[in-house]
Amino acid sequence: MKKTKFLALICLMMAMFCTLATSCKDDDDEGSSSLEGTWRSVSSTYTDENGKTHESDLTGDSDYMLFIITSTTITEKYYYNGKLEDDYTYTYSIKGNKIIDDEGDDGAYKISGNTLTITYTDDEDGTTTVLVLKRQ
């Protein structure tokens, strides 16, 4: 009888441990895949209508972009020579892997760890911009 109670107690403790371990892992996974947060530019490339690729200079210590993303808005801040020069905020929605802004423009996004990659393609002239950001 004592052995049965002991085994039942061990099984119960193991079940509780597995439940706690699983719930903690799920919370961490959700946080790392969320768009919400502050993101800083790492690299930016622009491919023009002739297929020529250009690197952006908004990736350094004094010239960079910040994207501050909430559940409903994106604020883009542009810093030149370490000073805030331009910023604007707009609303957005998500459809599949697309970020759609309040004017209907969209960009495909992908999150891998602490890296967010957004690809915008202009339907009119075929130009493409790929922006890579790191979570702050």
JOKA-V630333 format. One record per residue. N is the residue number from 1. RES is the residue in one letter. PHI is phi in whole degrees, 0 to 359 (999 if undefined). Layout:
n=N res=RES phi=PHI
n=N res=RES phi=PHI
This chain:
n=1 res=M phi=999
n=2 res=K phi=299
n=3 res=K phi=295
n=4 res=T phi=295
n=5 res=K phi=296
n=6 res=F phi=297
n=7 res=L phi=297
n=8 res=A phi=297
n=9 res=L phi=295
n=10 res=I phi=299
n=11 res=C phi=299
n=12 res=L phi=297
n=13 res=M phi=295
n=14 res=M phi=294
n=15 res=A phi=297
n=16 res=M phi=296
n=17 res=F phi=298
n=18 res=C phi=297
n=19 res=T phi=296
n=20 res=L phi=295
n=21 res=A phi=297
n=22 res=T phi=292
n=23 res=S phi=293
n=24 res=C phi=294
n=25 res=K phi=297
n=26 res=D phi=299
n=27 res=D phi=298
n=28 res=D phi=295
n=29 res=D phi=297
n=30 res=E phi=296
n=31 res=G phi=298
n=32 res=S phi=284
n=33 res=S phi=257
n=34 res=S phi=279
n=35 res=L phi=287
n=36 res=E phi=296
n=37 res=G phi=139
n=38 res=T phi=252
n=39 res=W phi=235
n=40 res=R phi=245
n=41 res=S phi=297
n=42 res=V phi=247
n=43 res=S phi=206
n=44 res=S phi=212
n=45 res=T phi=235
n=46 res=Y phi=232
n=47 res=T phi=252
n=48 res=D phi=280
n=49 res=E phi=296
n=50 res=N phi=266
n=51 res=G phi=86
n=52 res=K phi=277
n=53 res=T phi=262
n=54 res=H phi=234
n=55 res=E phi=271
n=56 res=S phi=272
n=57 res=D phi=258
n=58 res=L phi=265
n=59 res=T phi=227
n=60 res=G phi=270
n=61 res=D phi=286
n=62 res=S phi=252
n=63 res=D phi=241
n=64 res=Y phi=199
n=65 res=M phi=240
n=66 res=L phi=240
n=67 res=F phi=247
n=68 res=I phi=252
n=69 res=I phi=247
n=70 res=T phi=254
n=71 res=S phi=290
n=72 res=T phi=229
n=73 res=T phi=228
n=74 res=I phi=234
n=75 res=T phi=249
n=76 res=E phi=257
n=77 res=K phi=239
n=78 res=Y phi=249
n=79 res=Y phi=250
n=80 res=Y phi=236
n=81 res=N phi=52
n=82 res=G phi=77
n=83 res=K phi=247
n=84 res=L phi=293
n=85 res=E phi=252
n=86 res=D phi=203
n=87 res=D phi=204
n=88 res=Y phi=206
n=89 res=T phi=237
n=90 res=Y phi=215
n=91 res=T phi=272
n=92 res=Y phi=211
n=93 res=S phi=222
n=94 res=I phi=243
n=95 res=K phi=223
n=96 res=G phi=67
n=97 res=N phi=256
n=98 res=K phi=249
n=99 res=I phi=264
n=100 res=I phi=246
n=101 res=D phi=277
n=102 res=D phi=292
n=103 res=E phi=261
n=104 res=G phi=92
n=105 res=D phi=286
n=106 res=D phi=223
n=107 res=G phi=215
n=108 res=A phi=282
n=109 res=Y phi=231
n=110 res=K phi=213
n=111 res=I phi=247
n=112 res=S phi=227
n=113 res=G phi=64
n=114 res=N phi=258
n=115 res=T phi=245
n=116 res=L phi=246
n=117 res=T phi=245
n=118 res=I phi=239
n=119 res=T phi=242
n=120 res=Y phi=251
n=121 res=T phi=238
n=122 res=D phi=280
n=123 res=D phi=295
n=124 res=E phi=284
n=125 res=D phi=247
n=126 res=G phi=79
n=127 res=T phi=289
n=128 res=T phi=228
n=129 res=T phi=239
n=130 res=V phi=243
n=131 res=L phi=247
n=132 res=V phi=247
n=133 res=L phi=234
n=134 res=K phi=246
n=135 res=R phi=294
n=136 res=Q phi=262
